[in-house]
């Protein structure tokens, strides 16, 4: 198939979260399976393309968004997958991927219209246009409004992937002329227009040929009021075309046997290197290394969604009574940063908080920690628990979204299960999860069983991309 994949961020060129990793890995594996995949993203001023030989494929492009005119170009980089960049300095030279500027809607409307232009100027007739999150969510509507009779798009079907429903791209209806869709305003949700809003993600839900979320449980959760963020009625209305496909892991990048970021490789059959990585992690962060003392890790954006505020009520007491060590890598809300700084000051030999982000340190925490804590309020998919399973780092998670789909509760009676999963999202739930893991850790043979169970799981993109192929084939009636 021919697939046009449109996203606001793609690893390693721009990244704020899991969207970027998916936007690199899924197209790559589709391409290796024989599909012709083109990826389009904005060329931000912070994007490092020094390792790419950029070729101009659309040398002159005027993007018209209402009364606004933007000079643009489209470059192609020799990469796997084939990456295209929409170059428009007036919109993307901001020093950041996302902004709160008055023209934020136009920055990503330009991406959608740039995707159409890329196809038209290069003669690429996509079987599938795969739009990601609100930034590309108007693409299905634009195709249906203007291109149903265009031979280039005669057989094109659209997919919208929801990576996080909380980010919807909701703007004042004053931006309607900028969408170039004012002449077909009857296609917009009329109640919303009367309320003075235009919600990009909503219109993606209305006009995409298929909608998928990044895990089966999240696909179900967002059809209810607790997680639907106001869009659950629209998702329920088309529930037959809403599917959940769990994200995969790029095991070329995340695998303890070949990870270039960790000093000691190891495998399920030989875990010697894991303990050596734990020693390297502790030593590197200034914590004493003591064999047999469990180490809990977190790598996360420090935001309310991640449920880390619950730790204030339970972690100090658990640290005092159990003597384990605790490493946190991340940045975000000041209140959460202050919380971990306070823990570090109170427990200097047990806690280390590294504010910011470091790719090598993220890998070393996955390799060196014994447990990985993810108490998220909601989690569309989550990737770190998938990394943790591969690295033999036992996940402790709230049972929600992709965490529920990937971590199974360990049962000491049967020896089955891959981690510890608590149902109630509260301090008592976090306490239960941590205490259950710490108790199990004391039995070396049982702990080894949990570790090996997790490392045996297969969440590879090679497996998960086949589910996208099934979705694409169904849309093209090729099954």
Beta strands, then each sheet from edge to edge (+ up, - down):
strand 1: 2-6
strand 2: 36-42
strand 3: 54-65
strand 4: 68-77
strand 5: 82-87
strand 6: 128-132
strand 7: 157-162
strand 8: 170-172
strand 9: 197-199
strand 10: 210-213
strand 11: 242-244
strand 12: 295-299
strand 13: 325-330
strand 14: 351-355
strand 15: 371-374
strand 16: 394-398
strand 17: 419-422
sheet 1: 3+ 4- 5+ 2+ 1+ 6+ 7+ 10+ 11+
sheet 2: 8+ 9-
sheet 3: 14+ 13+ 12+ 15+ 16+ 17+
end
